[in-house]
Amino acid sequence: MTARFATGATALMPAAARTVHWPRWLWLSAGVIAADQLTKAAVLATIREGDGWPVTSFFSVVLAFNSGAAFSFLAAASGWQRWLFAGIAVAAAIIITALLRRGGSTLYSAGLALILGGALGNLYDRLAVGKVVDFLLFHYAGWAYPAFNVADSAITVGAALLIADSLRRRHDGPDGAPKGIR
């Protein structure tokens, strides 16, 4: 068996077995991008900035733009942040694609694919609109969580899957067997 620069359970897999099916995860990323862009287009076509539709007492669909990062980090900067965050997204996409090629568990690969799709969905906004389109707003009794979008949700779920995968591997041990059974 060949193990090229891999760790954990994937180190025991032949390189060909780890990389044969990696492009299928790109379909999940493409689905995230499509869902993100379709929902953003629908919101842009029907809601004006600052307006919103109450859906429940704690959730509304609004139109907000974010020129910064998460929680509007650097949103007030003079415009250079657009290119910084675009560059970070491109670098992340390259690294995540390389990690997908290396292979891994289903949780790990799905997490990476979700993060990739989310990063590319928001990258498109930065390049085409100049800022990220956000529209999902949760609020309660005068408090509001910052508005977000489908891409942000995919990134969050992807990160949770990566954490779950790392905890599973910590519990199982490096060779995939439960700790204490070697």
Secondary structure by P-SEA (a helix, b strand, c coil): cccccccccccccccccccccaaaaaaaaaaaaaaaaaaaaaaaacccccccccccccbbbbbbbbcccccccccccccaaaaaaaaaaaaaaaaaaaaaaacccaaaaaaaaaaaaaaaaaaaaaaaccbbbbcbbbbccccccccccaaaaaaaaaaaaaaaaaaaaaaacccccccccc
